[in-house]
Amino acid sequence: MSQPKRRVWRWLCITIVGGIAVTTALLAGCSHFKTPEERAQALVKHAAWELDLNTAQQADLQHVADAMLTLRQALRGVEDTQYQALHQLMTADAFDSQQALALYSTARQELDQGVPQVISAYAQFHAGLSAEQRQELAERLNWLHDSHTP
């Protein structure tokens, strides 16, 4: 094989191996937190570091995360059963709007039952924050809002 062909093959092999390595690294990084519990734990840890929370504040924040995970689990249970019912409604010859509203009402009731626990847990967490921590939290919320609003 001639010298220029070897260089092309060498460059091609290096590019392919490099591409595979970068793709693998990106996929591994994106799937680092496989469960909602792992994501919640990472967020609690990050917030504790960002806001410089003490042990009691961290416990209150963990209580908020636990309340949100409990609500999520309750909603997932409703969602799984409702998906099948909604699918049947959509594939039927005629769409039954009353049945669709009943499905919505069921999900809304679950949400209405769980949200007060989340709000109560957050109120307890908020009460334990200093004025500076509350200001930092508000600034982070503004940043999130601005970065996710068109």
N, C-alpha and C positions, 0 to 999 in steps of 0.2 A: 504494500500500500504506500502511496506517495506521502510525503511530508504534509502537504496541505490537507489531504483527506484525513490523516491522523488527527490533525488539529481540530478539524470540524467534528469528528467523532468524539474526541476528548471533550470539546466544548459542549456538545450535545449531551453526553453522559453526565457531565458536571451539572448542567442545567436541569436535567431530569431528576437527578438525585437531590439537588438543592430544592427543587420545587416540591418534591415529596416530603423532604424534611420540614420545609416551611408550612406546608399544608397540614402535616401531622401535628406540628407545634400549635398551629391555630386551632385545630379541632380539639386538641387536648385542653387548651386554655379555655375554649368556649364551653366545654362540658365539665368544668372543674367542680361546680356545685350541681350534683345530680338530683338532689331532692329539695323540695321547698324548705325543709328543716335546715339543710346545710346552707341554703341561701340566707335564710333568716338569721342563722347563727353568725354568718359572715357579716351581714349588715349590722347586727348588734355589736359585734366586735369592732367594726369600722367606726360606727357612730360613737362608741365608747372612747375610741382613740381620738376621733375628731373633736368631740365635745369635752374631752378630758373628764370623763365621768368617774365618780368614786364608786365603791362597791355597792352601796345602797342604790345609787342611781342606775347602775348596771342591772341590778336585780329588778328594779321597776321597769326598765326598758325590756328586759327579757320577759317580764309579765305581759307587756304590750305585744311582743312578738308571739308569745304563746296564745294569747287571745285571738290574734289574727290568724294563726295557723289552725286553731280550733274552728273558727268561722269558715275558713277556706275548706276544711275537711267536711263540714256540714253542707256547704254549698256544692261541693263536688259530688256528694251522695245524691243530692237532688238533681244535679246536672246530668248525671249518668242515666237516671231513670227518665228524665224529661227528654233527653235526646231521642230516645227510641219513640216516645209518644209524638214528638214534633216531626220526626222523620215520617211516621205513619200519616200524620196530618198532611204533610207536603206531598206525599205520593198518592193520597186519596183522590178520587174523582172531583170532590168538592172540598174546599178548605173550610173547616169548622172554626170560625173566629171565636166562638164562645169557649170551645175547648182550649184554644190557644191562650185566651185570657186567663183561663183557670190554671194553666201551666205557669204563666207569668205570676199569678197571684201566689201560687205555692212557693215559688222561688223567692218572691218578695217577703213572704212571711218568715222564711228561714233567715233572710238577711235582717229583717226587722228584729228578730229574736237575738241575733248574735252581735249586732252593732253596739248595743248598750254596754256589753262587757268590754269591747275594744275601747270605747270612749271612756269608760270608767278607768280602765288600766292606763290609758294615756293621760287622763287628768291627774292620776296619782304620780306618774312619771314627771309631768309638767310642773307639778307643785314642788317637786324636789330639785328643780333646776335653778341655777342662779340667773340673775338678769343677763349676764354675759352669755351664758349657755343658751338661754331662750333667744337672744338676739342672733347668735350664730346659727341656731336651728332655723330661725325665720329667714336668714340670708341664704341658707342651703335650699330651703323650700322655694325661694324666689329664683334661685339659679336653676333648679329643676324645672320650674314652671316656664321660665324663659327659654330653656334649651329644648323643651318638648312642645312648645306652642308655635305654630307657624306664623 
